[in-house]
Structure formats: structure tokens, C-alpha cells
Amino acid sequence: MKKFVTVAALAAFILIPNLASAREPTEQIQAVRLCRAEIAQQTGLENDNIRLDQVRLRAQFIRVDLDVWNGTTLQNVRCDVSRGDTLTVASIDPALASAQTTPTAALSMSSRADETFAMQRR
């Protein structure tokens, strides 16, 4: 009987963590998709420009590191996805407001500066 309990405890020790981690690969895939979609929405870039670097599991969250290509510039972006009943983006670092600058935005900023300079000269 003592041998049976020892074998059962050992089997539980080996098998239960494997059963608990059975959900992890699908969580990782969902976390990558969620981060790519969020970054694409915030930057206006296509998903092809957002490439997976690595995924790491933590107890409370999944950390997804992505390479964001905007033309010829590369930006490394870290996206943390909280684990739980549903996966949600907890944070994106660095903030993506500056991840994509459009020529229109740069032009409008420079034209405003020109207008301000012209008004100061008068």
C-alpha cells in the first residue's frame, strides 16, 4: 500500500503540471495574435510588418516581443498579455503613438511651425 501511494504521488507530480500546461501553446498563439492586432490598429501598419521575436510565459501574464517594421526602420515592441479567463493586452512598451509617423503629420507640423514663425516676424 505504501508503494502504491508513493507511485501515485510521483505520477501526480509528473502528470499534473503537464496537464495544467496543456493550454499554454494555445494561449501563446492567442497572445501573439492579440498583440499583433492591437499594434496594427494603433500604428496603421499591416500584420506583415509586425513580426514575432519571442514569447515567454509568466505566472500572471504572457510576454510577447515583436519587431515592428515601418519602412526601413525597426522598433522592438514588448506586449504583455494578462492571463486569466480571457486574454487581454495589459501593456505595450514603448507607447506606439510615435511608432508610425506619416508624411501628412510631419507636413502639417512643419506648416504650423512656418505659420507661427511668419506670425512672429510681423
Backbone hydrogen bonds, N-H to C=O, Kabsch-Sander energy under -0.5 kcal/mol:
donor,donor_aa,acceptor,acceptor_aa,energy
5,V,1,M,-2.2
6,T,2,K,-2.0
7,V,3,K,-2.5
8,A,4,F,-2.7
9,A,5,V,-2.5
10,L,6,T,-2.4
11,A,7,V,-2.7
12,A,8,A,-2.4
13,F,9,A,-2.2
14,I,10,L,-1.9
15,L,11,A,-3.0
16,I,12,A,-2.1
18,N,14,I,-0.7
19,L,15,L,-2.1
20,A,16,I,-2.5
21,S,17,P,-1.8
22,A,19,L,-1.0
23,R,20,A,-0.7
24,E,21,S,-1.2
27,E,23,R,-2.1
28,Q,24,E,-2.8
29,I,25,P,-2.2
30,Q,26,T,-2.4
31,A,27,E,-2.6
32,V,28,Q,-2.4
33,R,29,I,-2.3
34,L,30,Q,-2.6
35,C,31,A,-2.5
36,R,32,V,-2.6
37,A,33,R,-2.3
38,E,34,L,-2.2
39,I,35,C,-2.7
40,A,36,R,-2.5
41,Q,37,A,-2.2
42,Q,38,E,-2.2
43,T,39,I,-2.4
44,G,40,A,-2.3
49,N,46,E,-1.5
50,I,47,N,-1.5
51,R,49,N,-0.6
51,R,67,D,-3.0
53,D,65,D,-3.0
54,Q,65,D,-1.6
56,R,63,R,-2.7
58,R,61,F,-2.2
62,I,81,V,-2.9
63,R,56,R,-2.9
64,V,62,I,-0.6
64,V,79,C,-3.1
65,D,54,Q,-3.0
65,D,63,R,-0.5
66,L,64,V,-0.5
66,L,77,V,-3.2
67,D,51,R,-3.4
68,V,66,L,-0.6
68,V,75,Q,-3.0
69,W,49,N,-3.2
69,W,67,D,-0.6
70,N,68,V,-0.6
70,N,73,T,-2.6
71,G,69,W,-0.6
72,T,70,N,-0.6
73,T,70,N,-1.8
75,Q,68,V,-2.1
77,V,66,L,-2.9
77,V,75,Q,-0.5
78,R,93,D,-3.4
79,C,64,V,-3.1
80,D,91,S,-2.6
81,V,62,I,-2.8
81,V,79,C,-0.5
82,S,80,D,-0.5
82,S,88,T,-2.5
83,R,60,Q,-2.7
88,T,82,S,-1.1
90,A,80,D,-3.1
91,S,80,D,-1.6
93,D,78,R,-3.0
98,S,95,A,-0.6
99,A,96,L,-1.2
100,Q,96,L,-0.5
102,T,100,Q,-0.5
106,A,102,T,-2.1
107,L,103,P,-2.6
108,S,104,T,-2.7
109,M,105,A,-2.0
110,S,106,A,-2.2
111,S,107,L,-2.6
112,R,108,S,-1.7
113,A,109,M,-2.0
114,D,110,S,-2.3
115,E,111,S,-2.3
116,T,112,R,-2.5
117,F,113,A,-2.5
118,A,114,D,-2.6
119,M,115,E,-2.3
120,Q,116,T,-1.9
121,R,117,F,-1.6
122,R,118,A,-0.8
